[in-house]
Amino acid sequence: MDEERAVMPYLPATAASKLHRLQSRGLIPSLLRLFSQKPDETLLSFDQVQDLLRDRYEIDRGTQAIPISHIVGSVGRYRDFDRAFLPLSGADQERWKRLDVALNELRNLPPIDVYKIGDVYFVRDGNHRVSVARANGLTDIEAHVTEIESRVPLSPDVDVDA
């Protein structure tokens, strides 16, 4: 007779502890950047990049797996996460914890929604999902991709000054 294995639930307290560790880990580099000449490690603002590039031709590329390491910015929440998608003070902590529990209990999460310019992505919807995925060691994430063709090539190492 086959026995069903009981799966241990992923506790919200575990998600809260993980979030606290991540926020602490992001605080130290932020403080060090205040006293050094290191470039800012914040996410890029999609609106600022769009204004500079002035490109508007959009192509729907459908849903596909994209590398999390190529996500460099956000449409509206670029101040809520740093470049490593560590949650900052503006991130919704309860939402982050609920998503962490859902991911670790293998619940289906909807794809994020991104703009692609060159080789980089800007999150339209799903910043917390990206943060949780990255915190759990995932390297790719499902995304609905809208590509904006650009004459200026952007790569994952682009910074605010560039």
N, C-alpha and C positions, 0 to 999 in steps of 0.2 A: 504494500500500500504506500503510495506517495504521500509524504508529509509536506504541507505547505510551510515554507520558511517564513517566520514572522519578520517583517522589516521594522527596524527601530525607527520611530518617528524622529524627524529633525526638529529639535526644540527651539522655540523662539528665543530662549535664553542663549542658545548657542549662536544664533544670528546676531543677537545684541552684543555678545562678547566679541564676535568677529568685527562688527562695525566699530566698536570702541577701539580695538587694536589698529584697524585701518586709519581711523581718524587720528590716533596718536602718531602713527607712522608718517602721516602727511604733514603734521604740525612741525616736526623737526626740520625737514627740508625748507619749509616756508620761512621759518625763522632764520635759517642759515642764508637764504637768498637775500634777506634784508641787509645782511652785513657783507655780502660778496658782490662780485660783478657778474654772477651767473645769469644767464637769460631766464626770463620768466617762464615758469613751467605750467602756466594756465592754459586751458583749452582756447583754441582760436574761435573767434566770433564769426559765424558764417556770414552774417550781414556785412561785417567789415570787409571780409574777403571778397564778397560779391560786389560791394561798392568799388573796390580796387580793380577787380578783374573786368567788371561791366559785361560779363557773359550771361546770357539768358536762355540759350537754346537748351531745352531739357529733353532727355530721352529716357523713357521708362525701361529699365533693364530687368524688371521683375524681381522675384525673391531668389536670393542666393546666399551662400555662406561667404562672409567677408572676414579678413583678418582683423582682430581687435586692435592689433598694434598699428594699423593704418587709420584708426579713428583719431583725428587730431582736434576736432572742434564740435561745436554744437550750435544749433539755430538760436536757441534762447536761454539755455541753461549753462553757458560756458563759465559762469562764476561759481557754480555749485559743485564742480568737480575739478581736480587738477589734471594735468596731462596724462597721469597714470590712472585716471578715473577713480582716484581716492576721493571719497565724499568730503566736501567742505561744509561749512556751517549752513549754507543754503539748501543742502540736500535734505529731502524728507526722510528722516531716520526711520519712521514707522514703515513707510513704503519700502525702503531698502531692506529692512528686516523681513517683511512679508515676502518679498521677491527671493531673498536668500533661502527662506524656508521652502518656498515653492520649487526653486531650482534643485535643492538638495533632496526633495521628496519626489523628484523626477516628474513634476507636473509640466504639462506643455505650456510654455510661455509664447505669446505671439511674437512674430519677427519684429525687430526694431525697424524704424523708417529712417533712411539716410539719403543725403545728397553725396554724390561722388564728383570730385573735381580732380583731374589728374589721377594720381594714385592714392588719394586720401579721401576720407569720409567725414561728413558732418552730421551729427545726430539730429533729426527732426523730432523723433519720438522714441524714447527708450533709453535715456541717459542712465537711469537707475539700473535697468537690465544690463547695460554694458558694464557698469561698475560691479554689479554682483557677479556677472560672468567672469570678469577679470580677477576678482577676489577669489574665485573658486578655481582658478588656474586654466580656464578655457582659453583657447587661442583663436577660435573662430566663433562667429555668431550669425544666426540667420537674420537677413535684413532685406527689406524691400528697397531697392536701389533706384534712385533717379539720378542719372548722370547729367552733368552740365559740362558741355564741351568748352574747353578753354584753350587759348593759344599759349597760356603760361603754364608750364609743367609744375605741379606740386608733388612733393614726395613726403613720406612720413617724418623726415627730419626737419621739415619747415618750422620756423619759429615766428614769433610775433614780429620781430624786426625785419625778417625777410619779406 
